[in-house]
Amino acid sequence: MRSHRIICCGSSVLELSPTSYRYRIRAFKRNCTCDSFELTTCFKGNACFALIGTPRKIAANPNFSSCFNLRTNVITTAVMLKRFNDAKNAIKNAVNILGINPTSDDYISYSTVLDLHLCDPDLFTETESKELLLCLYEVLDQNHELTKHIAWDLVGLVSPYLRNKATIEEADRLLMLFAENGNAKEVQLKCIEAIGCIEWESEGTTGSDRCVAPRDLEKTILQFVHLSKLLRRSYDKIIARFPSRFLSAYAICLLSAFTQSDSNSLDVVSVLVDFLETSIKPLAGIVQDDEDQRVQRKILHSFITYLADVYMRTDSLPWAEEIFREKNEKFLMCGQKSQNMNAARQAIMDKLLA
């Protein structure tokens, strides 16, 4: 008698039946023609169940683990494909199904649907993740009012996709859409929160034991750089009576990330340099008797002072050398050795610390 394997996943049931050396998957409803069957919990306890037997009389498989492993790839592929299709359909159709329109105020329901399907990038392949993010971009680009109300809630959702080079372009496009059409103050707040959640070091390590794998560090830096770009865009759009309050939160966020990074990455330092270059206003445009602008100058002064302090406490200075070269290439003589520059810089440091 030909044996069959039944996989129950949520409201769907997958039947795997042997055909020569291959297995075919057929989906059918739960009320299939079975006299009785007994469910056995399986793979990672994720509410999937596997049984083996015949369509008429299915009994729990006594050698579940070994038999399940033989067909893990087939089962996983089927479940992942269904998950991807469900996510794509939900992203495309949830706006119409939920009845979201300019007169509706239930925008957060769509955000909840997105969180349900996109919360874990590891559930999808790189190609599937790109397609889902592209689908989300198309929906939000056509619904500016929806984007305005939920952009703040999607920053943290999209942030993990910045760690993968395959999906970073689509994720960055979404972030720029949030900056353009979202509420600037809310987006900045959630962006600061997302940057604060970045893990710069391995769990359970402190002090001198801090370490990050080079590959993970590269992903973390990419995530930080693109979130910082969103932070810059949203900050520039903020119109407030007291801009110093937002500038203060911005500066603290960057300094905190730089301190935690414990890295000489030029990308990280360039974000801080860009912040200074774009935030310091020309002297001609400063009104001396403006109290809030006075507070802003004090914030930037403290920022530079703290950054200089970290600079002087750093044993290795390759990042300073790189920035100096990038900004002052015309001052470097042809054939000049980096050792000479390091020696001169070290001499200046000795004088400062004397």
C-alpha angles and dihedrals in degrees: 000000000000113000126220134198120219122201118192114199116172108304093342131081125204121203117203112193125176116249109179104301096336135074125225123206121218123181119214138160125279093248092074122156099274126136093211139326140184124226123228120196113240148164111035091327092277096147093267118129132196129202135170130207137076129319090251101043117023119182128186111269110247092201094047100149098051094043093046093053091057090062102031094113093052093046094045093049092052095047093045092049091052091047091052094048091048091050094048093048091047093051092048101041107028093088091060095037093052091045094235112175139144090277093051124087097193096098095132091068090071090049088054091053090051092049090052093055105029103037094104119043090191090070091073138049119250092257092049092048091052091050093049093049091047090050090051091049092053092051095048094042089059094045109052093165091055091048091050092058102040106028091097091056094050099054093083091042094055095039097084090056088064089072093069119072089209093062102026094097094054092043092050091051089055092050091051088050089053090051092049101044105018130090101276097212094048093045092051091051093051091043090055088050092050092050089049090055094056111119108224096174141035117275116264095022125117139171115349091357092069112122138157127193110249092240093050091046090054091052091047092051091050090052092049095047095051094044088050089054089054089047090053093048094048092046091053090055096051115111110192140153091235109032090173090077092061092041090054093052089046094052095045091050093054095044092048091051092047092051093049094045093067085194138132091210112147089214093061095046092045089061090058093045090050090051091055095044094051097039101048106085123212113269091240091062097051119103105212096206094050106111097201092050088051088055090049091053090051091051092051091045090053090047093054092044093052092045091051090050091053089047092055092047093054115100096202120047107189092126092057090050092050094050091047090052093047094050099037108034091138091063094056116095119226110267095013111154122233089226089067091053092048091049092050092046091049090052090054090048090052090054092048093050095043 
